[in-house]
Amino acid sequence: MPSTASEPPRPRVLAIAEEANPEFVSVPLVGWSLAAALREVADVHLVTQTRNRDAIARAGLVEGRDFTAIDSEAVARPLYTLATRLRGGTAKGWTTMQAVTSLSYPYFEWLVWRRFREEIAAGRYDIVHRITPLSPTKPSLLAPRVGRAGVPFVLGPLNGGIPWPRGFEAARRAEREWLSYVRGAYRWQPGFGATFRHAAAVIAGSRHTAAELPADCLGRTVYIPENAIMPKRFALPPRAEPGLPLRATFVGRLVPYKGCDMVIEAAAPLLAAGQLVLDILGDGPEMPALRAQVATLGLEAAVVFHGWQRHEDVQGIIVGSDLFAFPSIREFGGAVVMEAMALGVAPLVADYGGPPEAVTEETGFKVAMGSRAEIVAGVRRALEALIADPEHLLAVGRAARARVHEKYTWSAKAEMVAAVYDRVLGRRPDWPRFFPEHAEEAAAGIDA
């Protein structure tokens, strides 16, 4: 949409997102969703890796005009193969995968610079924005080069690096997170300090990540949560009214740190008494152990294992729930919690990592982080209180839905990023602040 005479021109943005794919999940979907939403507020040319070319073309973008695909497979492919072998062909060892595949990223950025350096130097773009990688551990070779060319470089959203909580070493070993013990070494990488010194703005996707950033860039850091939703995908009407038995749902990969076993243990007396029904959606290596746990407790009639489900089918099950139970002990973004809230289902989460950042006292329930036994006890107390007052869930679910549709849509997030663009382009005098309820970050110098 062209600007009017009273409005400044839309910024011309070169959006770098090595991982951006509308047909994938996790980081590639975040990269694509933000880049696509930014087209509402800026003239965006997306630069991504060649593996995403066909999916982006199917989404309607035209190569050359709307996006450029960079072929870094000569380095990326063998490193991905190596990382997969080191993980034993499983979905475990996320830190190992990130560490090994990050070795190919400098090559990708070098190819990007070779392709676009003349256009950047000529002022073809007002801003260069690196959207992915999301990890704060990956330096950018582009940041100092773009900065020296006189073009603002925006970095983020950055998220990750949440430490493993004490008392969950078994889960850590089960996930093959060996490299997580030395993760802090990333700060010694060549170019790490230069990346943040030359960033005109840094978008922190979580409060934990914001607190870990170099101190000299906190004044240029804005907190905007990593995840968001597309409202049209979450239009199903929520359950009309709760009634006993309450229906709780867990959705996620069935691995120890997601906490499904803790939900079962905490809910066992209520499930046995017919006061609660539990739906479990997902698959993974813990499935046999979880089934055995349910059988040992004699809860087969009250616990339904749905296995892996298509995304649209997952929503249909969640929306028929009264509560979304998800006490994961190490979650960066927690997109599934936000999706449940968007459907009007109140979440119950562990107060650690990404999920509780979207949950207020009015929009959900938080269980204090602690040992496994303490989390189980906290979940049980919360469930008992809700069964005693099920009407409370209606108000909380409505508030959760309203909050997500107000602040956590991709369009709302694009508007927030546009305000950051205005700041680095000198169109506004102050740094924007979108979540004033996080006053402690603002006091620490982080614009929340």
ABEGO torsion letter per residue (X at the ends): XBBBAABBBBBBBBBBBABBBAABBEAAAAAAAAAAAAAAABBBBBBBBAAAAAAAAAAGBBBGAABBBBBAAAAAAAAAAAAAAAAGGBABGAAAAAAAAAAAAAAAAAAAAAAAAAAAAAGABABBBBAOBABAABBBAAAAAAAAAGBBBBBOBBBEGBBBBBGAAAAAAAAGBAAAAAAAAAAABBGAAAAAAABABBBBABAAAAAABBAAAAAABBBBBABBBBAAABABBBBABBBOBBBBBBBEBBBAAAGAAAAAAAAAAAAAAGABBBBBBEBEAAAAAAAAAAAAAGAAAABBBAEBBBAAAAAAAAAABABBBBABABBAAGAAAAAAAAAGBBBBBBBBEAAAAABBAAAEBBBBBBBAAAAAAAAAAAAAAAAABAAAAAAAAAAAAAAAAAAABAAAAAAAAAAAAAAAAGABABBBBABAABAAAAAAGBBX
